[in-house]
Amino acid sequence: MYMKKYPCVYMRGGTSKAVFFHEKDLPEDKSGWDEIFLKVMGTPDVKQIDGMGGTVSSTSKIAVISPSDRQDVDVNYTFRQVDIVIPRVDGSANCGNISSAVGPFAIDEGLVPAVEPITVVRILNTNTNKIIEEHVRVENGRAMVHGDEVIKGVPGTGSRIDMYFEDPAGSRTGKLFPTGQKKEIFDVPGYGPAEVTVLD
């Protein structure tokens, strides 16, 4: 048995953390990616002792980044949620928190030229096939990390990142209101009826 090494970057985005990879550093055969991501996080193990996972879902995430060949997109971003209890890697959705770190990663890794004071990074999330535009504060050729911005769930302050999700509705079902109703009543066991709006 021998170890394989894959360069990576460990970053926080919003209230989550992920291990970021350049797609070029991973095997071309994507069928082996899940096994790599499970080992990187130390899954399955609720303590994730033998990996970089932080024992909760918000700190057991993966981002894979590559340059885009589309004229209207700078980088492609693939998200993976790694389970903690069972050996499962889910790629069916995106994570907004980790999306916010893609712009700074792309700038710091030289995938997008750094422009002061703000660099605009256009990102294609491959999970949803939707575009995110990020406006990242830049200083001395790198994404800023210090600033006065505060978000609930993260101690201290950081640099502001403005995110614009273009036409985000219907990435899973093709509809903004997948049930066809704007409001409906769900009978929740142990709670009773609850008025809800189901959105995609």
SULCOR-V687067 format. One record per pair of residues at least 6 apart in sequence whose C-alpha atoms are under 7 Angstrom apart, sorted by the first residue. I is the first residue (numbers start at 0). GAP is how many residues later the second one is. Records with the same first field share a line. If there is no record, write none. Layout:
BEGIN
I=GAP, GAP
END
This chain:
BEGIN
5=19, 20
6=14, 18
7=11, 12, 13
8=10, 11, 12
9=8, 9, 10
10=6, 7, 8
11=6, 89
12=84, 85, 87, 88
13=83, 84, 86
14=82, 138, 139
15=42, 43, 81, 82
16=41, 42, 44, 81
17=41, 42, 43, 44, 45, 80
18=42, 43, 44
19=42, 43, 44
20=42, 43, 44
21=42, 43, 44
22=41, 42, 43
33=55
37=44, 49
38=12
39=11, 12
40=7, 10, 11, 12, 19
41=6, 7, 8, 9, 10, 11
42=40, 41, 42, 44
43=40, 41, 42, 43
44=39, 40
45=9, 38, 39
46=8
47=6, 7
52=6, 7
53=6
54=29
56=26
59=21, 22
60=19, 20, 21
61=17, 18, 19
62=14, 15, 16, 17
63=13, 14, 15
64=10, 11, 12, 13
65=9, 10, 11
66=7, 8, 9, 44
67=6, 7, 8
72=49, 50, 51
73=38, 47, 48, 49
74=47, 48, 49
75=47, 48, 49, 50
76=46, 47, 48, 49
77=47, 48, 49
78=12, 15, 48
79=9, 10, 11
80=8, 9, 10
81=6, 7, 8
82=6
90=36
91=35
92=34, 35
93=33, 34
102=18, 31, 33
103=32, 39
105=6
106=6, 7, 35, 36
107=34, 35
113=24, 27, 28
114=23
115=22, 23
116=20, 21, 22
117=17, 18, 19, 20
118=16, 17, 18, 19
119=13, 14, 15, 16
120=12, 13, 14
121=9, 10, 11, 12
122=8, 9, 10
123=6, 7, 8
124=6
127=43
129=36, 38
130=34, 35
131=31, 32, 33, 34
132=30, 31, 32
133=27, 28, 29, 30
134=26, 27, 28
135=7, 25, 26
136=6, 7, 22, 23, 24
137=6
143=15
144=13, 14
145=12, 13
146=10, 11, 12, 13
147=9, 10, 11
148=8, 9, 10, 11
149=6, 7, 8
168=6, 7, 31
169=6, 30
170=29
171=28
172=27
174=25
175=23, 24
176=21, 22, 23
177=20, 21, 22
181=15
182=12, 13, 14
183=11, 12, 13
184=8, 9, 10, 11
185=7, 8, 9, 10
186=6, 7
187=6
END
